[in-house]
């Protein structure tokens, strides 16, 4: 394997990579980074988890002039969650570059703070097309100094109808910029936008199987009316600690999450119609293990940084085999294998056959077992989340919350799980059998000498 030290990277970037424990390059990095560092445009087809963020992050940081405080790099992402994840990754890579500023511009949050941040200027802008377009039209964002433009998850941005905003944004950048396009799939629309916006791009393809450990794939043929019960039975049989269930429409996401809840399974819905605060809470609850099943659409799930995911379940097969491979890759991260279960109705059988042709191996089919019982408490999440109406602006820290719970509230330390502190609120996961006591004691007591409103969500 090639190492990062073999590349002409700045000492600051090599120092950051060493601190992050990155030594050997992934295939997409090994194939793409030399061209990126040489200034070439690049189209890379690579699955989630392949290391593409590090690839383009190193490339755009290498080209920056830290002394010139103007937007020199722009990264466009389809969703707020992916944009936030990318911004954090770039900040980690830039940790040894003094005073480098990364600004996040996404919808679903107030304009005021972002406008205030824009007045101070930044080196790197990471955002969603709609909000970046809005800032350009307000003439508060200027891209005349951009050296590197990155289109991340470009296929999803086109699926979400962002082609017109992307073309408008690109038109505000210099023609001599470097353009890097990353996509999990490579439909004709991507080829078209590549031809229109890029100059002689190098094309790199990294197959999903080259990046991921083996995923156990099991398919179940079921009638449409039996799908909800069959899904509940599979969750009861396999008992993944956490799982993402994919649906093809927002309505199915909502209906299925409600159906699982009635079956005694802690499930939450995630799709594009959910507002930002609710999306944040859903992701917090899934990450802290107070929600065991996340029912999601493909677009909403893009960019989720999900670690140790027990299973991916296709409630419906997607129309494109590449999307299927992208989905199941989420359950095989950090060198571990994974589990992918798919429910297939007779009408979806052509999609299953297309997938079999794409993979070149026969699919494994089993009969779903009957649901053993309804409302099985053992399928409920182990943790419960409490929301505190105080956050960083109130100088609230995780240690303050942990101290209140293990001190005045008298909870054992192992009853307290993950603590997340946002600007104006905080969340703490509590073991289910201690949740009632924790809620009562926090409501009756004080944190940092003040009363804080606490609710169970």
Order of alpha helices (4+ residues) and beta strands (2+ residues): alpha-alpha-beta-alpha-beta-alpha-beta-alpha-beta-alpha-beta-alpha-alpha-beta-alpha-beta-alpha-beta-alpha-beta-alpha-beta-alpha-beta-alpha-beta-alpha-beta-alpha-beta-beta-alpha-beta-beta-alpha-beta
